[in-house]
């Protein structure tokens, strides 16, 4: 875990162990994201995609 940046790349909140493991699992070592930001930005992407469909 020493190569993982320990803060969220969006909000600068320190990552907890679960978030660190998830980011490491997907090789997201340099721009990790916390669960809160991941949820928020995923919802934004879904909303934008829905607007494009309509």
PyMOL Python script that loads the backbone (N, CA, C, O; Angstrom):
from pymol import cmd

cmd.read_pdbstr("""\
ATOM      1  N   UNK A   1       0.804  -1.199   0.000  1.00  0.00           N
ATOM      2  CA  UNK A   1       0.000   0.000   0.000  1.00  0.00           C
ATOM      3  C   UNK A   1       0.846   1.261   0.000  1.00  0.00           C
ATOM      4  O   UNK A   1       0.291   2.358  -0.065  1.00  0.00           O
ATOM      5  N   UNK A   2       2.119   1.155   0.068  1.00  0.00           N
ATOM      6  CA  UNK A   2       2.968   2.332   0.161  1.00  0.00           C
ATOM      7  C   UNK A   2       2.928   3.179  -1.106  1.00  0.00           C
ATOM      8  O   UNK A   2       3.222   4.373  -1.048  1.00  0.00           O
ATOM      9  N   UNK A   3       2.567   2.588  -2.259  1.00  0.00           N
ATOM     10  CA  UNK A   3       2.510   3.338  -3.504  1.00  0.00           C
ATOM     11  C   UNK A   3       1.201   4.086  -3.692  1.00  0.00           C
ATOM     12  O   UNK A   3       1.098   4.938  -4.574  1.00  0.00           O
ATOM     13  N   UNK A   4       0.203   3.782  -2.877  1.00  0.00           N
ATOM     14  CA  UNK A   4      -1.107   4.411  -3.006  1.00  0.00           C
ATOM     15  C   UNK A   4      -1.100   5.800  -2.371  1.00  0.00           C
ATOM     16  O   UNK A   4      -0.676   5.974  -1.228  1.00  0.00           O
ATOM     17  N   UNK A   5      -1.579   6.791  -3.138  1.00  0.00           N
ATOM     18  CA  UNK A   5      -1.741   8.135  -2.594  1.00  0.00           C
ATOM     19  C   UNK A   5      -2.839   8.063  -1.535  1.00  0.00           C
ATOM     20  O   UNK A   5      -3.931   7.591  -1.849  1.00  0.00           O
ATOM     21  N   UNK A   6      -2.607   8.508  -0.294  1.00  0.00           N
ATOM     22  CA  UNK A   6      -3.532   8.243   0.813  1.00  0.00           C
ATOM     23  C   UNK A   6      -4.748   9.174   0.918  1.00  0.00           C
ATOM     24  O   UNK A   6      -5.507   9.081   1.883  1.00  0.00           O
ATOM     25  N   UNK A   7      -4.943  10.060  -0.052  1.00  0.00           N
ATOM     26  CA  UNK A   7      -6.066  11.000   0.011  1.00  0.00           C
ATOM     27  C   UNK A   7      -6.887  10.923  -1.271  1.00  0.00           C
ATOM     28  O   UNK A   7      -6.374  10.571  -2.333  1.00  0.00           O
ATOM     29  N   UNK A   8      -8.164  11.256  -1.154  1.00  0.00           N
ATOM     30  CA  UNK A   8      -9.040  11.290  -2.319  1.00  0.00           C
ATOM     31  C   UNK A   8      -8.554  12.378  -3.279  1.00  0.00           C
ATOM     32  O   UNK A   8      -8.243  13.492  -2.858  1.00  0.00           O
ATOM     33  N   UNK A   9      -8.493  12.052  -4.551  1.00  0.00           N
ATOM     34  CA  UNK A   9      -8.018  13.022  -5.540  1.00  0.00           C
ATOM     35  C   UNK A   9      -9.069  14.079  -5.880  1.00  0.00           C
ATOM     36  O   UNK A   9      -8.769  15.049  -6.576  1.00  0.00           O
ATOM     37  N   UNK A  10     -10.296  13.897  -5.394  1.00  0.00           N
ATOM     38  CA  UNK A  10     -11.358  14.872  -5.640  1.00  0.00           C
ATOM     39  C   UNK A  10     -11.560  15.823  -4.464  1.00  0.00           C
ATOM     40  O   UNK A  10     -11.641  17.036  -4.656  1.00  0.00           O
ATOM     41  N   UNK A  11     -11.643  15.279  -3.241  1.00  0.00           N
ATOM     42  CA  UNK A  11     -11.983  16.120  -2.082  1.00  0.00           C
ATOM     43  C   UNK A  11     -10.857  16.221  -1.048  1.00  0.00           C
ATOM     44  O   UNK A  11     -11.000  16.941  -0.059  1.00  0.00           O
ATOM     45  N   UNK A  12      -9.764  15.527  -1.254  1.00  0.00           N
ATOM     46  CA  UNK A  12      -8.591  15.540  -0.358  1.00  0.00           C
ATOM     47  C   UNK A  12      -8.847  14.949   1.026  1.00  0.00           C
ATOM     48  O   UNK A  12      -8.067  15.175   1.951  1.00  0.00           O
ATOM     49  N   UNK A  13      -9.939  14.192   1.171  1.00  0.00           N
ATOM     50  CA  UNK A  13     -10.213  13.495   2.427  1.00  0.00           C
ATOM     51  C   UNK A  13      -9.301  12.267   2.511  1.00  0.00           C
ATOM     52  O   UNK A  13      -9.048  11.604   1.505  1.00  0.00           O
ATOM     53  N   UNK A  14      -8.819  11.976   3.701  1.00  0.00           N
ATOM     54  CA  UNK A  14      -7.980  10.794   3.862  1.00  0.00           C
ATOM     55  C   UNK A  14      -8.806   9.533   3.633  1.00  0.00           C
ATOM     56  O   UNK A  14      -9.922   9.417   4.140  1.00  0.00           O
ATOM     57  N   UNK A  15      -8.263   8.600   2.877  1.00  0.00           N
ATOM     58  CA  UNK A  15      -8.967   7.363   2.573  1.00  0.00           C
ATOM     59  C   UNK A  15      -8.935   6.407   3.756  1.00  0.00           C
ATOM     60  O   UNK A  15      -7.927   6.315   4.457  1.00  0.00           O
ATOM     61  N   UNK A  16     -10.044   5.692   3.980  1.00  0.00           N
ATOM     62  CA  UNK A  16     -10.043   4.662   5.017  1.00  0.00           C
ATOM     63  C   UNK A  16      -9.496   3.367   4.409  1.00  0.00           C
ATOM     64  O   UNK A  16      -9.216   3.313   3.212  1.00  0.00           O
ATOM     65  N   UNK A  17      -9.345   2.339   5.222  1.00  0.00           N
ATOM     66  CA  UNK A  17      -8.747   1.089   4.751  1.00  0.00           C
ATOM     67  C   UNK A  17      -9.543   0.441   3.624  1.00  0.00           C
ATOM     68  O   UNK A  17      -8.964  -0.087   2.674  1.00  0.00           O
ATOM     69  N   UNK A  18     -10.867   0.479   3.727  1.00  0.00           N
ATOM     70  CA  UNK A  18     -11.724  -0.113   2.688  1.00  0.00           C
ATOM     71  C   UNK A  18     -11.522   0.599   1.353  1.00  0.00           C
ATOM     72  O   UNK A  18     -11.407  -0.040   0.307  1.00  0.00           O
ATOM     73  N   UNK A  19     -11.481   1.919   1.404  1.00  0.00           N
ATOM     74  CA  UNK A  19     -11.297   2.708   0.184  1.00  0.00           C
ATOM     75  C   UNK A  19      -9.910   2.467  -0.409  1.00  0.00           C
ATOM     76  O   UNK A  19      -9.763   2.373  -1.628  1.00  0.00           O
ATOM     77  N   UNK A  20      -8.915   2.368   0.432  1.00  0.00           N
ATOM     78  CA  UNK A  20      -7.556   2.078  -0.051  1.00  0.00           C
ATOM     79  C   UNK A  20      -7.506   0.731  -0.750  1.00  0.00           C
ATOM     80  O   UNK A  20      -6.895   0.604  -1.811  1.00  0.00           O
ATOM     81  N   UNK A  21      -8.145  -0.280  -0.163  1.00  0.00           N
ATOM     82  CA  UNK A  21      -8.151  -1.613  -0.764  1.00  0.00           C
ATOM     83  C   UNK A  21      -8.876  -1.610  -2.100  1.00  0.00           C
ATOM     84  O   UNK A  21      -8.422  -2.246  -3.051  1.00  0.00           O
ATOM     85  N   UNK A  22      -9.998  -0.900  -2.184  1.00  0.00           N
ATOM     86  CA  UNK A  22     -10.759  -0.833  -3.427  1.00  0.00           C
ATOM     87  C   UNK A  22      -9.949  -0.157  -4.532  1.00  0.00           C
ATOM     88  O   UNK A  22      -9.916  -0.643  -5.663  1.00  0.00           O
ATOM     89  N   UNK A  23      -9.301   0.952  -4.213  1.00  0.00           N
ATOM     90  CA  UNK A  23      -8.488   1.649  -5.212  1.00  0.00           C
ATOM     91  C   UNK A  23      -7.290   0.808  -5.629  1.00  0.00           C
ATOM     92  O   UNK A  23      -6.913   0.800  -6.801  1.00  0.00           O
ATOM     93  N   UNK A  24      -6.698   0.108  -4.684  1.00  0.00           N
ATOM     94  CA  UNK A  24      -5.560  -0.752  -4.996  1.00  0.00           C
ATOM     95  C   UNK A  24      -6.007  -1.921  -5.874  1.00  0.00           C
ATOM     96  O   UNK A  24      -5.287  -2.318  -6.789  1.00  0.00           O
ATOM     97  N   UNK A  25      -7.179  -2.467  -5.605  1.00  0.00           N
ATOM     98  CA  UNK A  25      -7.723  -3.592  -6.379  1.00  0.00           C
ATOM     99  C   UNK A  25      -7.828  -3.237  -7.858  1.00  0.00           C
ATOM    100  O   UNK A  25      -7.552  -4.071  -8.721  1.00  0.00           O
ATOM    101  N   UNK A  26      -8.225  -2.002  -8.149  1.00  0.00           N
ATOM    102  CA  UNK A  26      -8.389  -1.563  -9.533  1.00  0.00           C
ATOM    103  C   UNK A  26      -7.182  -0.779 -10.050  1.00  0.00           C
ATOM    104  O   UNK A  26      -7.289  -0.052 -11.038  1.00  0.00           O
ATOM    105  N   UNK A  27      -6.036  -0.927  -9.383  1.00  0.00           N
ATOM    106  CA  UNK A  27      -4.787  -0.261  -9.787  1.00  0.00           C
ATOM    107  C   UNK A  27      -4.942   1.243  -9.937  1.00  0.00           C
ATOM    108  O   UNK A  27      -4.291   1.860 -10.780  1.00  0.00           O
ATOM    109  N   UNK A  28      -5.795   1.824  -9.127  1.00  0.00           N
ATOM    110  CA  UNK A  28      -6.015   3.262  -9.127  1.00  0.00           C
ATOM    111  C   UNK A  28      -5.145   3.866  -8.016  1.00  0.00           C
ATOM    112  O   UNK A  28      -5.655   4.348  -7.004  1.00  0.00           O
ATOM    113  N   UNK A  29      -3.824   3.831  -8.225  1.00  0.00           N
ATOM    114  CA  UNK A  29      -2.887   4.185  -7.164  1.00  0.00           C
ATOM    115  C   UNK A  29      -2.574   5.670  -7.084  1.00  0.00           C
ATOM    116  O   UNK A  29      -2.278   6.173  -6.000  1.00  0.00           O
ATOM    117  N   UNK A  30      -2.630   6.376  -8.189  1.00  0.00           N
ATOM    118  CA  UNK A  30      -2.194   7.768  -8.190  1.00  0.00           C
ATOM    119  C   UNK A  30      -3.334   8.776  -8.112  1.00  0.00           C
ATOM    120  O   UNK A  30      -3.118   9.917  -7.706  1.00  0.00           O
ATOM    121  N   UNK A  31      -4.534   8.378  -8.491  1.00  0.00           N
ATOM    122  CA  UNK A  31      -5.695   9.256  -8.409  1.00  0.00           C
ATOM    123  C   UNK A  31      -6.842   8.531  -7.719  1.00  0.00           C
ATOM    124  O   UNK A  31      -7.910   8.369  -8.310  1.00  0.00           O
ATOM    125  N   UNK A  32      -6.642   8.091  -6.481  1.00  0.00           N
ATOM    126  CA  UNK A  32      -7.695   7.346  -5.781  1.00  0.00           C
ATOM    127  C   UNK A  32      -8.885   8.242  -5.466  1.00  0.00           C
ATOM    128  O   UNK A  32      -8.774   9.468  -5.444  1.00  0.00           O
ATOM    129  N   UNK A  33     -10.025   7.604  -5.225  1.00  0.00           N
ATOM    130  CA  UNK A  33     -11.255   8.341  -4.946  1.00  0.00           C
ATOM    131  C   UNK A  33     -11.967   7.685  -3.770  1.00  0.00           C
ATOM    132  O   UNK A  33     -11.976   6.460  -3.646  1.00  0.00           O
ATOM    133  N   UNK A  34     -12.558   8.498  -2.916  1.00  0.00           N
ATOM    134  CA  UNK A  34     -13.281   7.969  -1.756  1.00  0.00           C
ATOM    135  C   UNK A  34     -14.672   7.499  -2.186  1.00  0.00           C
ATOM    136  O   UNK A  34     -15.135   7.841  -3.274  1.00  0.00           O
ATOM    137  N   UNK A  35     -15.329   6.724  -1.344  1.00  0.00           N
ATOM    138  CA  UNK A  35     -16.657   6.193  -1.667  1.00  0.00           C
ATOM    139  C   UNK A  35     -17.672   7.304  -1.921  1.00  0.00           C
ATOM    140  O   UNK A  35     -18.501   7.201  -2.824  1.00  0.00           O
ATOM    141  N   UNK A  36     -17.601   8.357  -1.126  1.00  0.00           N
ATOM    142  CA  UNK A  36     -18.553   9.463  -1.255  1.00  0.00           C
ATOM    143  C   UNK A  36     -18.432  10.144  -2.624  1.00  0.00           C
ATOM    144  O   UNK A  36     -19.434  10.386  -3.296  1.00  0.00           O
ATOM    145  N   UNK A  37     -17.209  10.444  -3.020  1.00  0.00           N
ATOM    146  CA  UNK A  37     -16.993  11.089  -4.318  1.00  0.00           C
ATOM    147  C   UNK A  37     -17.318  10.132  -5.463  1.00  0.00           C
ATOM    148  O   UNK A  37     -17.861  10.552  -6.485  1.00  0.00           O
ATOM    149  N   UNK A  38     -16.993   8.865  -5.303  1.00  0.00           N
ATOM    150  CA  UNK A  38     -17.302   7.879  -6.337  1.00  0.00           C
ATOM    151  C   UNK A  38     -18.801   7.815  -6.584  1.00  0.00           C
ATOM    152  O   UNK A  38     -19.241   7.798  -7.733  1.00  0.00           O
ATOM    153  N   UNK A  39     -19.580   7.782  -5.522  1.00  0.00           N
ATOM    154  CA  UNK A  39     -21.036   7.740  -5.640  1.00  0.00           C
ATOM    155  C   UNK A  39     -21.564   9.013  -6.287  1.00  0.00           C
ATOM    156  O   UNK A  39     -22.395   8.961  -7.193  1.00  0.00           O
ATOM    157  N   UNK A  40     -21.072  10.161  -5.812  1.00  0.00           N
ATOM    158  CA  UNK A  40     -21.537  11.449  -6.333  1.00  0.00           C
ATOM    159  C   UNK A  40     -21.222  11.593  -7.821  1.00  0.00           C
ATOM    160  O   UNK A  40     -22.086  12.006  -8.594  1.00  0.00           O
ATOM    161  N   UNK A  41     -20.010  11.261  -8.227  1.00  0.00           N
ATOM    162  CA  UNK A  41     -19.616  11.439  -9.620  1.00  0.00           C
ATOM    163  C   UNK A  41     -20.242  10.389 -10.529  1.00  0.00           C
ATOM    164  O   UNK A  41     -20.492  10.666 -11.702  1.00  0.00           O
ATOM    165  N   UNK A  42     -20.499   9.194 -10.016  1.00  0.00           N
ATOM    166  CA  UNK A  42     -21.189   8.173 -10.802  1.00  0.00           C
ATOM    167  C   UNK A  42     -22.613   8.629 -11.090  1.00  0.00           C
ATOM    168  O   UNK A  42     -23.097   8.477 -12.212  1.00  0.00           O
ATOM    169  N   UNK A  43     -23.294   9.190 -10.079  1.00  0.00           N
ATOM    170  CA  UNK A  43     -24.658   9.700 -10.285  1.00  0.00           C
ATOM    171  C   UNK A  43     -24.659  10.819 -11.327  1.00  0.00           C
ATOM    172  O   UNK A  43     -25.562  10.887 -12.161  1.00  0.00           O
ATOM    173  N   UNK A  44     -23.665  11.685 -11.282  1.00  0.00           N
ATOM    174  CA  UNK A  44     -23.575  12.780 -12.249  1.00  0.00           C
ATOM    175  C   UNK A  44     -23.420  12.235 -13.665  1.00  0.00           C
ATOM    176  O   UNK A  44     -24.059  12.735 -14.591  1.00  0.00           O
ATOM    177  N   UNK A  45     -22.589  11.230 -13.843  1.00  0.00           N
ATOM    178  CA  UNK A  45     -22.381  10.640 -15.167  1.00  0.00           C
ATOM    179  C   UNK A  45     -23.665   9.993 -15.676  1.00  0.00           C
ATOM    180  O   UNK A  45     -24.000  10.116 -16.854  1.00  0.00           O
ATOM    181  N   UNK A  46     -24.381   9.309 -14.795  1.00  0.00           N
ATOM    182  CA  UNK A  46     -25.641   8.674 -15.183  1.00  0.00           C
ATOM    183  C   UNK A  46     -26.668   9.736 -15.585  1.00  0.00           C
ATOM    184  O   UNK A  46     -27.385   9.563 -16.570  1.00  0.00           O
ATOM    185  N   UNK A  47     -26.737  10.818 -14.835  1.00  0.00           N
ATOM    186  CA  UNK A  47     -27.671  11.900 -15.160  1.00  0.00           C
ATOM    187  C   UNK A  47     -27.340  12.521 -16.514  1.00  0.00           C
ATOM    188  O   UNK A  47     -28.240  12.799 -17.308  1.00  0.00           O
ATOM    189  N   UNK A  48     -26.053  12.740 -16.779  1.00  0.00           N
ATOM    190  CA  UNK A  48     -25.648  13.310 -18.068  1.00  0.00           C
ATOM    191  C   UNK A  48     -25.977  12.357 -19.214  1.00  0.00           C
ATOM    192  O   UNK A  48     -26.415  12.797 -20.277  1.00  0.00           O
ATOM    193  N   UNK A  49     -25.770  11.075 -19.011  1.00  0.00           N
ATOM    194  CA  UNK A  49     -26.083  10.086 -20.049  1.00  0.00           C
ATOM    195  C   UNK A  49     -27.593  10.068 -20.307  1.00  0.00           C
ATOM    196  O   UNK A  49     -28.026   9.981 -21.456  1.00  0.00           O
ATOM    197  N   UNK A  50     -28.380  10.149 -19.257  1.00  0.00           N
ATOM    198  CA  UNK A  50     -29.836  10.165 -19.425  1.00  0.00           C
ATOM    199  C   UNK A  50     -30.300  11.404 -20.204  1.00  0.00           C
ATOM    200  O   UNK A  50     -31.224  11.322 -21.012  1.00  0.00           O
ATOM    201  N   UNK A  51     -29.664  12.531 -19.959  1.00  0.00           N
ATOM    202  CA  UNK A  51     -30.007  13.751 -20.697  1.00  0.00           C
ATOM    203  C   UNK A  51     -29.707  13.599 -22.176  1.00  0.00           C
ATOM    204  O   UNK A  51     -30.454  14.096 -23.019  1.00  0.00           O
ATOM    205  N   UNK A  52     -28.611  12.912 -22.498  1.00  0.00           N
ATOM    206  CA  UNK A  52     -28.233  12.712 -23.897  1.00  0.00           C
ATOM    207  C   UNK A  52     -29.211  11.780 -24.605  1.00  0.00           C
ATOM    208  O   UNK A  52     -29.452  11.920 -25.804  1.00  0.00           O
ATOM    209  N   UNK A  53     -29.771  10.830 -23.861  1.00  0.00           N
ATOM    210  CA  UNK A  53     -30.722   9.873 -24.431  1.00  0.00           C
ATOM    211  C   UNK A  53     -32.044  10.554 -24.739  1.00  0.00           C
ATOM    212  O   UNK A  53     -32.673  10.283 -25.761  1.00  0.00           O
ATOM    213  N   UNK A  54     -32.460  11.448 -23.837  1.00  0.00           N
ATOM    214  CA  UNK A  54     -33.770  12.129 -23.992  1.00  0.00           C
ATOM    215  C   UNK A  54     -33.744  13.120 -25.091  1.00  0.00           C
ATOM    216  O   UNK A  54     -34.753  13.776 -25.355  1.00  0.00           O
TER     217      UNK A  54
END
""", "prot")
cmd.dss("prot")
cmd.show_as("cartoon", "prot")
cmd.util.cbc("prot")
cmd.orient("prot")
